[in-house]
């Protein structure tokens, strides 16, 4: 599964994401103060371990988290 909001972000590292139980590509996003934050770009879920429903739930949770952040940082007036 790929987070399209991070398309074009350079992959810096591949690691095992123990929270989701999948391999993950990550990159670094810098905030306004110059601090780098490691963020997931792609997760590689094994078909033998995960069902499509589990992956869709993960994607929906990710979308909800980004929507909440967007609302806090750029609320609609």
C-alpha positions in Angstrom: 0.0 0.0 0.0 1.4 3.4 -0.9 0.6 6.8 0.8 0.0 9.0 -2.3 0.3 12.2 -0.2 4.1 11.4 -0.1 4.6 10.7 -3.8 8.0 11.9 -4.9 9.5 11.7 -1.4 12.9 9.9 -1.6 13.0 6.6 0.2 15.7 6.8 2.9 15.2 3.5 4.6 13.4 0.2 4.5 12.5 -1.4 7.9 10.1 -3.7 9.5 7.2 -1.7 11.0 6.3 -3.7 14.1 3.1 -1.7 14.7 1.6 -3.0 11.4 3.7 -6.2 11.0 4.9 -5.2 7.5 8.0 -4.0 5.7 7.9 -0.2 5.2 9.7 2.3 3.0 10.2 5.6 4.9 11.4 9.0 4.0 12.1 12.2 5.9 9.9 15.4 5.9 11.3 18.5 7.4 9.1 20.9 9.4 9.4 24.7 9.4 12.0 24.6 12.1 14.3 22.3 10.1 13.6 19.2 12.2 13.4 16.0 10.2 10.5 13.5 10.8 10.6 9.9 9.5 7.4 9.1 7.8 6.1 5.9 6.1 5.7 6.0 2.3 4.9 2.4 1.4 3.9 -0.7 3.4 4.4 -4.2 2.0 1.8 -6.5 3.4 2.2 -10.2 2.9 -0.7 -11.8 1.1 -0.2 -14.9 3.3 -0.6 -13.0 6.5 -3.0 -10.2 5.8 -6.4 -10.1 4.2 -7.6 -7.3 1.9 -10.0 -6.2 4.6 -7.2 -5.7 7.1 -5.2 -3.6 4.6 -8.3 -1.5 3.7 -8.8 -0.8 7.5 -5.2 0.3 7.8 -5.7 2.7 4.8 -8.9 4.1 6.3 -7.2 4.7 9.6 -4.3 6.5 7.9 -6.8 8.6 5.9 -8.6 9.6 9.1 -5.4 10.5 10.8 -4.4 12.8 7.9 -7.8 14.4 7.8 -7.6 15.2 11.5 -4.2 16.7 11.0 -5.5 18.7 8.0 -8.4 20.0 10.1 -6.1 21.2 12.9 -3.6 22.9 10.6 -5.9 24.2 7.8 -9.5 24.4 9.1 -12.2 25.3 6.7 -13.7 28.7 7.6 
